[in-house]
Amino acid sequence: MNKIHNRQVVCETLMELAKEDRDIVVLCSDSRGSASMKPFAEKYPGQFIEVGIAEQNIVGIAAGLAASGKKPFVASLACFLTARAAEQIKVDVSYSKTNVKLLGISAGISYGALGMSHHSLQDIALIRAIPNILIVVPADRFETRLATEAAARYDGPVYMRLGRNPVEDVYTSSDYEFQLGRAITMRDGDSLSIITFGETVRIALDAAELMAARGINCRVINMHTIKPLDEECIIRAAKETGAILTIEEHSILGGFGAAVAEVVVQNYPVSMKIMGIPDEPAVPGKSKEVFAYYGISPENLCDEAEKLIKKKKAGE
């Protein structure tokens, strides 16, 4: 099991980039520990700003820095960064398309035991509805490095969503092509497609292994960029596999599955199932416990896949 946090990889990558680019600035809202940004603050004190617990202010300051030619990365807890600073993200970042990178740390149910106040299960729905902002959610530490580098190269707003705990690798290195807005097919198949992102890519791959034992040839797609969606990949999956199962560490309302459904229903309707957190305050507990409670496990995915395939064969 990998022991390296994705947030640690972001810090290491930004430190490497900051060697050559003195315009890179990291801002924290009393979150340098949570965001693993202490090494950056110690090595580049002139490129680090501690704002304190003031999410609205940190976004406004970052927008001002971007307007002055700097390249600010705001590292703050996803639940507070997106909900408390929604207006500043909409007006100061989106409206002028300022070059601000928002790093939502400990997203989803990463702070599982702390309950609803610290769960971030509405951030994708919220940011997705705001124009001009890319949403990126890497699947493991290798993809986190590539996503951070790509975000730094991109001239415009990006929201990158990161979990709190180390996650199992889905890649063996960062030596593969990563493009913002281009999904990656991790495993090919024609029985149905599982489309997911972030930590649940590992669960989907494990489920695909179990399905293979049941004679189900499952396609697994890593949609690391949620906005803009790789619509071409989704439509191709619908046409070639005839059924789609989405998984997300987010509310099922307005999130990733809803975004995929919008593409499917308007282009090539097929049987579909959206799996995630239902419309309720999520139960507290460790991430794996919460996932299991809501049926986000390889075993349950297999059962849901079999139901979808039956629907497909029945023409429902």
C-alpha positions as CSV (number, residue, x, y, z in Angstrom):
1,M,0.0,0.0,0.0
2,N,1.3,3.4,-1.0
3,K,2.1,5.7,2.0
4,I,2.5,9.0,0.1
5,H,-0.4,11.4,0.3
6,N,-1.5,13.1,-2.9
7,R,-1.3,16.5,-1.1
8,Q,2.4,15.8,-0.3
9,V,3.0,15.1,-4.0
10,V,1.4,18.5,-4.9
11,C,3.8,20.3,-2.5
12,E,6.8,18.5,-3.9
13,T,5.8,19.3,-7.4
14,L,5.2,23.0,-6.7
15,M,8.6,23.2,-5.0
16,E,10.2,21.8,-8.1
17,L,8.3,24.2,-10.3
18,A,9.0,27.2,-8.0
19,K,12.7,26.7,-8.6
20,E,12.3,28.0,-12.1
21,D,9.2,30.1,-11.7
22,R,9.4,32.8,-9.0
23,D,5.8,33.8,-9.9
24,I,4.4,30.7,-8.3
25,V,2.9,31.6,-4.9
26,V,1.2,29.3,-2.4
27,L,-1.5,30.6,-0.1
28,C,-2.9,28.8,2.9
29,S,-5.8,29.5,5.3
30,D,-4.3,28.1,8.5
31,S,-4.0,24.9,6.4
32,R,-0.3,24.5,5.7
33,G,-0.3,21.4,7.9
34,S,-3.5,19.9,6.5
35,A,-2.3,20.7,3.0
36,S,1.3,19.4,3.6
37,M,2.6,22.7,2.5
38,K,5.1,23.3,5.4
39,P,8.1,22.3,3.3
40,F,7.1,24.9,0.6
41,A,6.6,27.6,3.3
42,E,10.0,26.9,4.8
43,K,11.9,26.7,1.5
44,Y,10.2,29.6,-0.3
45,P,9.0,32.0,2.5
46,G,8.9,34.8,-0.1
47,Q,6.5,32.9,-2.2
48,F,4.2,31.7,0.6
49,I,1.3,33.7,2.2
50,E,-0.5,32.6,5.3
51,V,-3.9,34.3,5.4
52,G,-5.4,32.6,8.4
53,I,-8.9,31.1,8.6
54,A,-10.4,33.4,6.0
55,E,-11.5,31.5,2.9
56,Q,-13.3,34.4,1.3
57,N,-10.2,36.6,1.7
58,I,-7.7,34.1,0.5
59,V,-9.6,33.7,-2.8
60,G,-9.8,37.5,-3.3
61,I,-6.1,37.9,-2.5
62,A,-5.2,35.1,-4.9
63,A,-7.3,36.8,-7.7
64,G,-5.4,40.1,-7.0
65,L,-2.1,38.3,-7.2
66,A,-3.1,36.7,-10.5
67,A,-4.2,40.0,-11.9
68,S,-0.7,41.3,-11.1
69,G,1.0,38.4,-13.0
70,K,1.6,36.0,-10.2
71,K,0.5,32.3,-10.3
72,P,-1.3,31.6,-7.1
73,F,-2.1,28.2,-5.7
74,V,-4.7,28.3,-2.9
75,A,-4.4,25.2,-0.6
76,S,-7.3,25.0,1.8
77,L,-9.9,22.5,3.0
78,A,-12.3,21.7,0.2
79,C,-15.4,21.9,2.4
80,F,-14.6,25.5,3.5
81,L,-12.8,26.7,0.4
82,T,-15.7,26.0,-2.0
83,A,-18.7,26.6,0.3
84,R,-17.5,29.7,2.2
85,A,-15.8,31.4,-0.7
86,A,-18.3,30.5,-3.4
87,E,-19.1,34.2,-4.2
88,Q,-15.4,35.1,-4.4
89,I,-14.8,32.1,-6.7
90,K,-17.7,33.2,-8.9
91,V,-16.9,36.9,-9.1
92,D,-13.1,37.2,-8.5
93,V,-11.9,34.1,-10.2
94,S,-14.5,32.9,-12.7
95,Y,-15.8,36.2,-14.1
96,S,-12.4,37.6,-15.0
97,K,-10.9,34.1,-15.7
98,T,-8.0,34.9,-13.3
99,N,-5.1,32.5,-13.3
100,V,-5.9,31.0,-9.8
101,K,-5.5,27.4,-8.9
102,L,-7.8,26.2,-6.1
103,L,-6.6,23.1,-4.3
104,G,-9.4,21.5,-2.4
105,I,-7.7,19.4,0.3
106,S,-9.4,16.5,2.2
107,A,-12.3,16.5,-0.1
108,G,-15.2,14.0,-0.2
109,I,-15.4,12.0,3.0
110,S,-11.7,12.2,3.8
111,Y,-12.5,13.8,7.2
112,G,-15.0,10.9,7.6
113,A,-15.2,10.9,11.4
114,L,-15.8,14.6,11.7
115,G,-19.2,14.4,9.9
116,M,-21.1,16.7,7.7
117,S,-19.4,19.9,8.6
118,H,-16.1,18.6,7.2
119,H,-17.4,16.4,4.4
120,S,-17.1,18.0,1.0
121,L,-19.8,16.3,-1.0
122,Q,-21.3,19.3,-2.8
123,D,-18.1,21.0,-4.2
124,I,-18.2,19.4,-7.6
125,A,-21.8,20.4,-8.1
126,L,-21.1,23.9,-7.0
127,I,-17.9,24.5,-9.0
128,R,-19.3,22.8,-12.1
129,A,-22.1,25.4,-12.3
130,I,-19.6,28.2,-12.3
131,P,-18.2,29.0,-15.8
132,N,-14.5,29.1,-16.8
133,I,-13.2,26.8,-14.1
134,L,-11.6,23.4,-14.9
135,I,-12.2,20.6,-12.3
136,V,-9.5,18.0,-12.0
137,V,-9.4,15.0,-9.6
138,P,-6.3,12.8,-9.9
139,A,-6.6,9.1,-9.2
140,D,-3.2,8.4,-7.4
141,R,0.1,10.0,-6.6
142,F,1.5,9.6,-10.1
143,E,-1.5,11.3,-11.7
144,T,-1.4,14.0,-9.0
145,R,2.1,15.0,-10.2
146,L,1.0,15.2,-13.8
147,A,-2.2,17.0,-12.9
148,T,-0.3,19.6,-10.8
149,E,2.1,20.2,-13.7
150,A,-0.7,20.5,-16.2
151,A,-2.6,23.0,-13.9
152,A,0.5,25.1,-13.6
153,R,0.9,25.3,-17.4
154,Y,-2.8,26.1,-17.9
155,D,-3.5,29.8,-18.1
156,G,-6.8,30.1,-16.2
157,P,-8.8,28.9,-13.2
158,V,-8.5,25.3,-12.0
159,Y,-10.1,23.5,-9.1
160,M,-8.1,20.4,-8.2
161,R,-9.8,18.1,-5.7
162,L,-7.6,16.0,-3.4
163,G,-8.3,13.4,-0.7
164,R,-6.7,13.4,2.7
165,N,-5.3,9.8,3.0
166,P,-2.8,7.9,0.8
167,V,-4.5,5.9,-1.9
168,E,-3.5,2.8,-3.7
169,D,-1.8,3.3,-7.0
170,V,-3.6,2.7,-10.2
171,Y,-0.5,3.6,-12.3
172,T,3.1,2.4,-11.9
173,S,4.7,5.7,-12.8
174,S,4.0,9.2,-14.2
175,D,5.4,8.0,-17.5
176,Y,2.1,8.2,-19.5
177,E,0.3,10.9,-21.5
178,F,-1.9,13.1,-19.4
179,Q,-4.0,15.8,-21.0
180,L,-6.6,18.0,-19.3
181,G,-10.0,17.1,-20.6
182,R,-9.0,13.8,-22.1
183,A,-10.1,10.7,-20.2
184,I,-8.0,7.5,-19.9
185,T,-9.4,4.0,-20.6
186,M,-7.8,1.9,-17.9
187,R,-9.3,-1.3,-19.0
188,D,-11.2,-2.2,-22.2
189,G,-14.4,-4.2,-22.4
190,D,-17.7,-4.4,-24.1
191,S,-20.3,-5.6,-21.5
192,L,-20.6,-2.2,-19.8
193,S,-18.5,0.8,-18.8
194,I,-17.6,2.1,-15.3
195,I,-16.7,5.8,-15.5
196,T,-15.2,7.3,-12.4
197,F,-12.4,9.5,-11.0
198,G,-10.2,10.0,-8.0
199,E,-9.9,7.4,-5.3
200,T,-12.8,5.3,-6.7
201,V,-10.8,4.4,-9.9
202,R,-9.0,1.8,-7.7
203,I,-12.3,0.4,-6.6
204,A,-13.6,0.3,-10.2
205,L,-10.5,-1.6,-11.3
206,D,-10.8,-4.1,-8.5
207,A,-14.5,-4.6,-9.4
208,A,-13.6,-5.2,-13.0
209,E,-11.3,-8.0,-11.9
210,L,-14.2,-9.6,-9.9
211,M,-16.5,-9.1,-12.9
212,A,-14.1,-10.9,-15.2
213,A,-14.5,-14.0,-13.0
214,R,-18.3,-13.7,-13.5
215,G,-17.8,-13.5,-17.3
216,I,-18.4,-9.7,-17.4
217,N,-16.0,-7.9,-19.7
218,C,-16.0,-4.4,-18.1
219,R,-14.5,-1.2,-19.5
220,V,-13.0,1.2,-16.8
221,I,-12.6,4.9,-17.7
222,N,-10.7,7.3,-15.5
223,M,-12.3,10.7,-16.1
224,H,-9.7,12.7,-14.2
225,T,-11.1,16.0,-15.7
226,I,-14.7,16.5,-14.7
227,K,-15.0,19.8,-16.4
228,P,-14.6,19.9,-19.4
229,L,-15.9,16.4,-19.7
230,D,-14.4,14.2,-22.4
231,E,-17.8,13.8,-24.1
232,E,-16.4,11.9,-27.0
233,C,-15.2,9.2,-24.7
234,I,-18.5,9.0,-22.9
235,I,-20.5,8.7,-26.2
236,R,-18.2,6.1,-27.5
237,A,-18.6,4.1,-24.2
238,A,-22.4,4.3,-24.5
239,K,-22.3,3.1,-28.2
240,E,-19.8,0.3,-27.7
241,T,-20.9,-1.1,-24.3
242,G,-24.6,-0.1,-24.0
243,A,-24.6,0.5,-20.3
244,I,-22.8,2.9,-18.0
245,L,-22.2,2.8,-14.2
246,T,-20.7,6.0,-12.6
247,I,-19.1,6.1,-9.2
248,E,-18.3,9.2,-7.2
249,E,-17.2,10.3,-3.7
250,H,-19.8,13.1,-3.8
251,S,-23.5,13.6,-3.6
252,I,-25.4,12.0,-6.4
253,L,-27.2,15.3,-6.9
254,G,-25.5,17.6,-9.5
255,G,-22.2,15.8,-9.4
256,F,-20.2,13.7,-11.8
257,G,-22.8,11.1,-12.6
258,A,-25.3,13.8,-13.3
259,A,-22.7,15.4,-15.7
260,V,-22.2,12.1,-17.5
261,A,-26.0,11.5,-17.7
262,E,-26.4,14.9,-19.4
263,V,-24.1,13.8,-22.1
264,V,-25.6,10.3,-22.4
265,V,-29.3,11.3,-22.6
266,Q,-28.6,14.0,-25.2
267,N,-26.5,12.0,-27.4
268,Y,-26.9,8.2,-27.0
269,P,-29.3,7.1,-24.2
270,V,-28.4,3.8,-22.6
271,S,-29.1,2.0,-19.3
272,M,-27.2,3.9,-16.5
273,K,-26.7,3.8,-12.8
274,I,-25.2,6.7,-10.7
275,M,-23.5,5.5,-7.5
276,G,-22.4,7.9,-4.8
277,I,-23.5,9.5,-1.6
278,P,-27.4,9.8,-1.4
279,D,-29.2,13.0,-0.6
280,E,-28.6,12.9,3.1
281,P,-25.9,14.0,5.7
282,A,-23.3,11.3,5.1
283,V,-22.7,8.9,8.0
284,P,-19.4,9.6,9.9
285,G,-16.7,7.0,9.9
286,K,-13.4,6.1,8.2
287,S,-13.4,6.5,4.5
288,K,-13.6,2.7,3.8
289,E,-16.4,2.4,6.3
290,V,-18.4,5.1,4.7
291,F,-17.8,3.7,1.2
292,A,-18.9,0.3,2.4
293,Y,-22.0,1.8,4.1
294,Y,-23.1,3.3,0.8
295,G,-22.3,0.2,-1.3
296,I,-19.2,1.6,-3.0
297,S,-17.2,-1.6,-2.9
298,P,-15.9,-3.9,-5.6
299,E,-18.4,-6.6,-4.6
300,N,-21.5,-4.3,-4.7
301,L,-20.3,-2.8,-8.0
302,C,-20.4,-6.3,-9.5
303,D,-24.0,-6.8,-8.4
304,E,-25.0,-3.4,-9.8
305,A,-23.2,-4.2,-13.0
306,E,-25.1,-7.5,-13.4
307,K,-28.4,-5.6,-12.9
308,L,-27.5,-3.0,-15.6
309,I,-26.5,-5.7,-18.1
310,K,-29.9,-7.4,-17.5
311,K,-31.6,-4.1,-18.2
312,K,-29.5,-3.7,-21.3
313,K,-30.5,-7.1,-22.6
314,A,-34.2,-6.4,-21.8
315,G,-34.0,-3.2,-23.7
316,E,-34.9,-1.1,-20.7
